[in-house]
Amino acid sequence: MSVIHATNQNFNEIVIESNVPVLVDFFATWCGPCRMIAPILEEIAAEHPEYKIVKIDVDEEPDLATRFGVMSIPTLLVFKNGELVSTTVGAQPKAKLLSLLA
């Protein structure tokens, strides 16, 4: 599976209604640490079809960033069964991201 880009319009369908764990990456194109973890998220999406990796651009979707209290980027949220179960701020290694999803 590839990384999915979500918007305010399709967020509930993609994330909340998902039947698999979802990692949501709140990012910006100008953010260095966000660009640093982007290839890691692509790898996880390609190697682990049992998870869903979703990216949300905070500049394009400020309402979603506000809804989840995103103050710094990257902010990574993990949802399981429609519930927010984990919030992590900053670039993280692949092993850490996988442990959050497991």
N, C-alpha and C positions, 0 to 999 in steps of 0.2 A: 504494500500500500504506500502511497505517497503522502506527503504532508498536505493537509487540507487548510485552506484559508477560510476563516469564518468571519461573518459580519453580524451586526446586531439583528438582522432579519433572519438569519439561519442558525444562530447560536444554539437555541433550544433544541432544534432538530439534530444538529451535529453533535452537541456536547451533552446536554441534559438527558436527551432521550436515547443516548448510546447504550448498547448492551455490552460494551467492552470498556476497560479503563481508558481514560482520555487525559493526555498531557496537553495543556493549553499554554502556549508561549506568547506572552504579551511582549511585543518587540517594536523597534523602529528601524527604518532602513539606515539611519545615520548613526546608530548605536554600535560601537566597537564590540563590546561583549556579546551583543545580540548576533552580530555577524560571525563571531567566534564559535558560538554553539550551533549555528544553523546547519553546518555539515553533520554534526553529531545527531541532530534531530532527524535529518534526512536518512542517516544510517539506521537509526532506530525504526523509523517508519518502514524502510525497505526490509529490514531483518526480522521485524516483529509484527506480523499481521494481526496478532492477538491484542495489539494496542492501537489507539488512534492518536496521531500527533496533529495538533491544530495550532495554527499561527493566527494571531490577531495583531494588526498594525495599530498601535495606539494613536497615531496621527490620523488614521482613517476612521477609527472606531472609538472616539473618546468616551462615548456613553458606556461602552462595555468596560473600559478601563476604570471609569468612575464607579460603576456597579460593583466591581470587585476590589476597589480600594488600591488600585495599582499606583504606587508613588515612585517607584524606580523600575528600570528595565535592564535586563530581562526579568520579568516576573513569571514564574512557572507554577501553574495550578494543576493539580491532579483531581479528576472527578471519577468516582466509581458509583455506579447505579444512580447517576444524577446528583450525587452529593459531593460537595467540595471536601476532600479529605486531606489535602496537603498544599501548602504554599511555600515556595522557595524563591529567594531573590538572588540574582546574580548568575553568572555563567557557572555551570556545574559539569563535572566529568560524566562520561557516558554511564559508568557503573552506578553513580549516584542517581541519575535519572531513571535507569532501569529499576533500581531498588524502590524508588517512589511509586512506580507503576505496578510492581509485583504485589 
